[in-house]
Amino acid sequence: MPRPTLLIAYGGFGLDALQRLLHQSALRGVLRWKASQTGGVASAQRQLQDLGLLALPDPFERSPEVAAQAASGTPQFLTDLYRQIKEVPSEALSAEGGIAQFIRHVADELVSQTAFDRREPVGLDLLVLARPTSPETVPRLDILLQGCLESLADSAFFRTAVQGAENLNCILILDFDDYWRSTGFPEEIAKATELRAALRNSMQSWERRRTQRQVALDRCYLLDGRTAVGHRPSHVRVDEAVLFLELLLFEDLRTERQGLYQQQSLVQPIAATFGVRLLEESAMALSREAAATFGRRWLDALIGDEEQCPDRSARCLAETLEPYSPEAIERRIEDNRLEQRFEEGAEALAKALIEVPDRQAADWLGRIREVYERERQSLEQTLNRAGWELVSAIKEAHLDDLDQRVVDAVDADLHDERAPASLKLVRDRIEGARAALTPGQDGPVPAGSEDGDPLRRLALLHRRYREQLDEWLAGQGRSLHWLWPLFALL
């Protein structure tokens, strides 16, 4: 709502319009509420923000029981909603100027809520709804509005003008059954003529006040039941007035359609009319649109990540997967059979390699390779068998019902009442746990695994050893050539 607004229902027509406005606006969710410091029941512990509703009786109305009929048979929540419409106290109705002072008090309360909030424009819209059924109703409304406007203009809240608009706007909406009545009983025709004359005098009086720069009525909208296209029932005109009020209050049109709220110039007349139509779409189309909107927004929530939804942490899934992290598994495994088997196999492998005879022979390296491959395969089979036994024991002890516990944890996180986790977050948790348990390339690289041949360095050293041995024997043989005859003799 652009700024505080005070709606005054004058008579049964205005009260019916305010009740329908509250009902439709509450269903649309456009009403703003604030906590109330007073009120003993739950329905009185909050009240409308920036919107005041008043009901004034019309002494010339023939059927004052309209309000009672409207309130009878309504659901309890509507009855609580209708309590937002305040009635003027009887002492204010009887005292001279009492109504104006009471309206001034209500308006000051409305404006004081936003007077120090720079985000809200300072000002007040005063809207009055009435259905004149007697010529005396129009001048009574003029006296009432003139007293209210003069009292409000004296308030400190409305002495500073608002940029681009007046700080106090008054709009009057009048409804007639047959404004241009020219047929029927003579007394009805005479009454319609007097009513038109009273309204004409009222408009001229308000225009004179505006010419004299006095506070005055800004707009007077007229509704008529008899039009060129036929008769329009009373309930249709009430609905049209309510739609027009919703347009003025909730669609933020003051900047673009200032002429709806006040005259653009003194040349324009105060009296005006409007036409508003409500387009009702198919219930099936609306239900499908609502379902599609819900589905789209629900999918957006499901695919949201932890950065977008910091309160969604997939707590149940994280607690379920935490005992199965590599660190937790290492802490829970106390079986050292793998280490023992590896140490025993490595010791047997080293002993078998050392026991290979005749290191100076050319085929020594080949025999070393045969022994190494035989012992390596034996150690590999031993470790695989021990590892499989260990994994089977761990699975039987800890992993038998893990799949069902993960399913239950995912279901609990996705359907959490306060902060349901998104599908992306759940998937990331599971993928992270799986990646942590998958062997990677971050561990130490075993010695000799870079070229795929662990005996490559041994072969190089053995070749160098044989070359040096042959070179030494060849050198020492030339220096002892004179001893060969002695060796031959021996």
C-alpha positions in Angstrom: 0.0 0.0 0.0 1.6 3.3 -1.1 0.6 5.3 2.0 -1.9 5.3 5.0 -5.6 5.1 3.9 -8.7 5.7 5.9 -11.9 4.1 4.5 -15.2 5.3 5.8 -18.4 3.3 5.2 -21.4 5.5 5.3 -24.5 3.4 5.6 -25.2 -0.2 4.6 -23.7 0.1 1.1 -20.4 1.3 2.4 -20.3 -1.4 5.2 -21.0 -4.1 2.6 -18.3 -2.8 0.4 -15.7 -2.8 3.2 -16.6 -6.3 4.3 -16.2 -7.6 0.8 -12.9 -5.7 0.4 -11.5 -7.3 3.6 -12.6 -10.8 2.5 -11.2 -10.6 -1.0 -8.0 -8.9 0.1 -7.4 -11.4 2.9 -7.8 -14.2 0.3 -5.2 -12.5 -2.0 -2.8 -12.0 0.9 -2.3 -8.3 0.2 -3.2 -7.0 3.6 -0.4 -5.9 5.9 -0.7 -6.6 9.6 1.1 -5.5 12.8 1.0 -6.8 16.3 -1.3 -5.0 18.7 -0.4 -4.1 22.3 -4.0 -4.4 23.4 -6.7 -7.0 23.1 -7.4 -10.0 25.2 -8.4 -12.5 22.5 -6.2 -13.9 19.8 -8.2 -12.1 17.0 -7.6 -8.7 18.7 -3.9 -9.2 19.2 -3.1 -7.8 15.7 -4.5 -5.1 13.5 -4.2 -3.8 10.0 -1.2 -1.7 9.1 -1.6 1.6 7.2 -5.3 0.9 6.7 -8.1 2.2 8.9 -11.8 1.2 8.5 -14.7 3.1 10.0 -18.4 2.6 9.8 -20.9 5.5 10.1 -24.7 5.1 10.2 -26.8 6.9 7.7 -29.8 8.3 9.5 -31.8 8.6 6.3 -31.3 5.0 5.3 -34.5 3.0 5.3 -33.0 -0.4 6.2 -30.3 0.0 8.9 -30.5 -3.8 9.5 -28.2 -4.4 6.5 -25.2 -4.7 8.8 -26.8 -7.3 11.0 -27.9 -9.3 7.9 -24.4 -9.2 6.5 -22.8 -10.4 9.7 -25.3 -13.2 10.3 -24.3 -16.7 9.2 -20.6 -15.7 8.4 -17.7 -18.0 9.4 -15.8 -17.2 12.5 -12.7 -16.1 10.7 -14.7 -13.6 8.7 -16.3 -12.3 11.9 -12.8 -11.8 13.3 -11.7 -10.1 10.1 -14.7 -7.8 10.2 -13.7 -6.6 13.7 -11.1 -4.5 11.9 -14.0 -2.2 11.0 -14.4 0.3 13.9 -17.6 2.0 14.8 -17.8 5.6 15.9 -18.7 5.8 19.6 -22.2 7.0 20.5 -20.8 10.0 22.4 -18.9 11.1 19.3 -22.1 10.8 17.2 -24.1 13.0 19.5 -21.5 15.7 20.2 -21.0 18.6 17.8 -17.8 17.9 15.8 -17.4 14.6 17.6 -17.2 12.6 14.4 -14.5 14.9 12.9 -12.4 14.7 16.1 -12.7 10.9 16.2 -11.7 10.6 12.6 -8.8 13.0 13.3 -7.7 10.7 16.1 -7.8 7.6 13.9 -6.0 9.3 11.1 -3.2 10.5 13.4 -2.6 7.0 14.6 -2.4 5.7 11.0 0.1 8.4 9.9 2.2 8.2 13.0 3.1 4.6 12.2 5.1 5.8 9.1 5.9 9.4 9.9 9.5 8.5 10.7 10.0 5.8 8.1 11.5 7.5 5.0 10.6 4.6 2.8 6.9 5.4 3.1 5.5 8.7 1.7 3.9 10.9 4.2 0.2 11.6 3.6 -3.3 10.2 3.9 -6.0 9.0 1.5 -9.5 9.5 2.8 -12.1 7.4 0.9 -15.8 7.5 1.7 -18.4 5.1 0.3 -22.1 5.9 0.5 -25.5 5.3 -1.3 -27.6 8.5 -1.0 -31.3 7.4 -0.8 -32.5 10.8 0.2 -31.7 14.4 -0.9 -30.8 15.2 2.7 -27.9 12.7 2.6 -25.7 14.7 0.2 -25.5 17.9 2.3 -25.0 15.9 5.4 -22.1 14.2 3.8 -20.7 17.6 2.7 -20.9 18.9 6.3 -19.2 15.7 7.6 -16.4 15.7 5.0 -15.8 19.5 5.4 -15.4 19.1 9.1 -13.1 16.1 8.8 -10.9 17.7 6.1 -10.5 20.9 8.1 -9.7 19.0 11.2 -7.1 16.8 9.3 -5.6 19.8 7.6 -4.8 21.3 11.0 -2.7 18.2 11.8 1.1 18.6 11.8 1.4 15.5 9.6 -0.2 17.2 6.6 1.3 20.7 6.7 4.2 19.6 4.4 3.3 18.8 0.8 4.4 15.6 -0.9 6.5 15.8 -4.1 4.1 15.3 -7.0 0.9 14.8 -5.0 -1.2 16.4 -2.3 -0.5 15.1 1.2 -4.3 14.8 1.9 -6.6 13.3 -0.7 -10.3 12.8 -0.3 -12.3 10.5 -2.6 -16.0 10.0 -2.5 -17.8 7.0 -4.1 -21.6 7.4 -4.5 -23.9 4.7 -5.7 -27.4 5.3 -7.1 -30.2 2.9 -8.0 -31.5 5.1 -10.8 -29.9 8.5 -11.0 -31.8 9.7 -14.0 -35.2 8.4 -13.0 -37.9 10.0 -15.1 -40.7 7.4 -14.9 -42.6 5.9 -12.0 -44.5 7.5 -9.2 -44.5 11.3 -9.1 -42.9 11.4 -5.6 -40.1 9.1 -6.8 -39.4 11.3 -9.8 -39.4 14.4 -7.6 -37.1 12.8 -5.1 -34.6 11.9 -7.9 -34.7 15.4 -9.2 -34.0 16.8 -5.7 -31.2 14.3 -5.3 -29.6 15.4 -8.6 -29.9 19.0 -7.6 -28.3 18.3 -4.2 -25.4 16.6 -5.8 -25.0 19.4 -8.3 -24.9 22.0 -5.5 -22.4 19.8 -3.6 -20.0 19.6 -6.6 -20.2 23.3 -7.2 -19.5 24.0 -3.5 -16.4 21.7 -3.5 -15.1 23.3 -6.7 -15.4 26.8 -5.1 -13.4 25.6 -2.2 -10.7 24.2 -4.5 -10.6 27.5 -6.4 -10.1 29.3 -3.0 -7.2 26.9 -2.2 -9.1 25.3 0.7 -9.1 21.7 1.6 -11.8 20.1 -0.5 -13.0 16.9 -2.1 -10.6 15.7 -4.8 -12.7 13.1 -6.7 -16.3 12.0 -6.6 -17.0 8.8 -8.5 -20.6 7.9 -9.4 -22.1 4.5 -9.9 -25.6 4.1 -11.3 -27.8 1.0 -11.5 -29.6 2.2 -14.7 -27.3 2.4 -17.7 -27.6 2.3 -21.4 -26.9 -1.4 -21.5 -29.6 -2.2 -18.9 -30.1 -2.5 -15.2 -27.1 -3.4 -13.0 -28.1 -5.0 -9.6 -26.8 -3.6 -6.3 -24.4 -6.5 -5.6 -22.8 -6.0 -9.0 -22.2 -2.4 -8.3 -20.7 -3.3 -4.9 -18.3 -5.7 -6.5 -17.3 -3.0 -9.0 -16.7 -0.5 -6.2 -14.6 -3.1 -4.3 -12.5 -3.9 -7.4 -11.9 -0.2 -7.9 -10.8 0.2 -4.3 -8.4 -2.7 -4.7 -7.0 -0.9 -7.8 -6.5 2.3 -5.8 -5.1 0.7 -2.7 -2.9 -2.2 -3.8 -1.7 -1.7 -7.4 0.7 1.3 -6.7 -0.9 3.5 -9.4 -0.3 6.9 -7.7 2.7 7.8 -9.8 1.4 6.6 -13.1 -2.3 7.4 -12.7 -2.4 10.4 -10.4 -5.6 11.5 -12.0 -7.4 8.7 -10.3 -6.7 10.3 -6.9 -7.1 14.0 -7.6 -7.7 16.6 -10.2 -4.9 17.3 -12.6 -6.0 20.9 -12.9 -8.8 23.2 -11.8 -10.4 22.9 -15.2 -11.2 19.3 -14.7 -14.5 18.5 -12.9 -14.5 16.7 -9.6 -17.3 14.3 -10.6 -16.2 11.3 -12.6 -17.1 7.7 -13.2 -15.2 4.4 -13.8 -15.7 1.0 -15.2 -14.0 -2.1 -13.8 -14.7 -5.6 -14.8 -13.5 -8.8 -13.2 -12.3 -11.5 -15.6 -12.9 -15.0 -14.2 -10.7 -17.7 -15.7 -11.5 -21.4 -15.8 -11.0 -23.2 -12.5 -9.2 -26.0 -14.3 -6.8 -23.6 -15.9 -6.1 -21.9 -12.6 -5.6 -25.2 -10.8 -3.1 -26.3 -13.4 -1.3 -23.0 -13.3 -1.1 -23.3 -9.5 0.2 -26.9 -9.7 2.8 -25.9 -12.3 3.9 -22.9 -10.2 4.2 -25.1 -7.1 6.1 -27.7 -9.1 8.6 -25.2 -10.5 9.3 -23.6 -7.2 9.5 -27.0 -5.5 12.1 -28.1 -8.1 14.1 -24.9 -7.5 14.1 -25.8 -3.8 15.2 -29.4 -4.4 18.1 -28.5 -6.6 19.3 -25.7 -4.3 22.8 -26.1 -2.9 24.2 -25.5 0.6 25.3 -22.0 -0.3 21.8 -21.0 -1.4 20.2 -22.8 1.6 22.7 -22.7 4.5 20.2 -24.1 6.9 19.8 -27.3 4.9 22.7 -29.6 5.9 21.5 -33.2 5.4 22.3 -33.8 9.0 20.8 -37.4 9.2 22.8 -38.5 6.1 26.0 -37.0 7.4 25.6 -38.7 10.8 24.9 -42.0 9.1 27.9 -41.9 6.7 30.4 -40.5 9.3 31.4 -43.9 10.8 32.3 -45.1 7.3 34.9 -42.5 6.5 38.5 -43.9 5.9 39.7 -42.5 9.2 36.8 -43.9 11.1 37.3 -47.3 9.5 41.0 -47.3 10.3 40.2 -46.6 13.9 37.8 -49.4 14.2 40.0 -52.1 12.5 42.2 -53.7 15.1 43.1 -56.8 13.0 46.8 -56.8 12.0 46.8 -59.9 9.9 47.6 -58.0 6.7 50.8 -56.5 8.3 51.9 -59.8 9.7 51.4 -61.7 6.4 53.2 -59.0 4.5 56.2 -59.0 6.8 56.4 -62.8 6.7 56.1 -62.9 2.9 58.6 -60.1 2.5 61.1 -61.9 4.8 60.6 -65.2 2.8 61.1 -63.3 -0.5 64.3 -61.7 0.7 65.7 -65.0 2.0 64.9 -66.8 -1.2 66.7 -64.2 -3.3 69.8 -64.3 -1.1 70.0 -68.1 -1.4 70.3 -68.1 -5.2 73.9 -69.5 -5.8 76.7 -68.6 -8.3 76.3 -64.8 -8.5 79.2 -64.6 -11.1 77.3 -66.7 -13.6 75.7 -65.1 -16.6 72.3 -66.7 -15.9 72.2 -65.6 -12.3 69.9 -62.7 -13.0 67.4 -65.0 -14.9 67.3 -67.3 -11.9 66.8 -64.3 -9.6 63.8 -63.3 -11.7 62.3 -66.7 -11.5 62.6 -66.8 -7.7 61.3 -63.3 -7.3 58.2 -63.9 -9.5 57.4 -67.2 -7.7 57.7 -65.6 -4.3 55.8 -62.5 -5.3 52.8 -64.4 -6.6 52.8 -66.5 -3.5 52.8 -63.3 -1.3 50.1 -61.7 -3.5 47.8 -64.7 -3.1 48.4 -64.8 0.7 47.6 -61.0 1.0 44.5 -61.3 -1.2 43.2 -64.1 0.9 43.8 -62.3 4.1 42.3 -59.1 2.8 39.2 -60.8 1.6 38.7 -62.4 5.0 39.1 -59.0 6.6 36.7 -57.3 4.3 34.1 -60.1 4.8 34.4 -59.7 8.6 34.0 -55.9 8.4 31.0 -56.2 6.0 29.3 -58.7 8.3 29.9 -56.6 11.4 29.2 -53.1 10.1 27.8 -53.0 6.5 24.9 -55.5 6.5 22.1 -52.9 6.9 24.0 -49.8 5.6 21.9 -49.5 2.5 18.7 -49.3 4.4 20.1 -46.9 6.9 21.2 -44.6 4.1 17.7 -44.8 2.5 16.1 -43.9 5.8 18.5 -41.0 6.4 17.9 -39.6 2.9 14.2 -39.8 3.4 14.4 -38.1 6.7 16.6 -35.2 5.3 14.4 -34.7 2.2 11.2 -34.6 4.3 12.5 -32.5 7.2 9.7 -30.3 8.5 11.9 -27.3 9.3 14.7 -27.4 6.7 14.3 -30.1 4.1 17.6 -30.9 2.3 17.9 -30.5 -1.5 18.5 -33.4 -3.8 21.8 -31.8 -4.9 23.0 -31.7 -1.3 22.1 -35.3 -0.6 23.8 -36.4 -3.8 26.9 -34.5 -3.0 27.1 -36.1 0.5 26.8 -39.6 -1.0 29.3 -38.9 -3.8 31.8 -37.5 -1.3 31.6 -40.5 0.9 32.0 -42.8 -2.1 35.0 -40.8 -3.4 36.7 -41.0 0.0 36.4 -44.8 0.0 37.7 -45.2 -3.6 41.5 -45.9 -3.8 43.2 -42.9 -5.5 46.7 -41.9 -6.6 47.5 -39.7 -3.6 49.3 -42.5 -1.7 53.1 -43.1 -1.8 54.4 -44.8 -5.0 56.1 -48.1 -4.3 59.7 -48.2 -5.1 60.5 -49.6 -8.6 57.0 -49.0 -9.9 57.9 -46.1 -12.1 59.3 -48.3 -15.0 57.3 -51.5 -14.1 60.4 -53.7 -13.5 61.5 -53.9 -9.8 64.8 -55.8 -10.8 65.9 -53.3 -13.4 68.4 -51.7 -11.0 69.7 -55.1 -9.9 70.3 -56.2 -13.5 72.2 -52.9 -14.1 74.4 -53.5 -11.1 75.0 -57.2 -12.0 76.1 -56.2 -15.5 78.5 -53.6 -14.2 79.9 -56.2 -11.7 80.6 -58.7 -14.5 82.2 -56.1 -16.7 84.5 -55.0 -13.9 85.3 -58.6 -13.0 86.2 -59.5 -16.6 88.3 -56.3 -16.9 90.2 -57.2 -13.7 90.8 -60.7 -14.8 92.1 -59.6 -18.2 94.5 -57.1 -16.6 95.8 -59.4 -14.0 96.3 -62.2 -16.6 98.7 -60.1 -18.7 100.9 -59.2 -15.7 101.3 -62.9 -14.8 101.9 -64.3 -18.3 105.5 -65.5 -17.2 103.9 -67.8 -14.7 102.0 -69.8 -17.3 104.8 -72.3 -18.0 105.1 -73.0 -14.3 101.4 -73.6 -14.1 101.6 -75.8 -17.1 104.5 -77.8 -15.5 102.5 -78.2 -12.3 
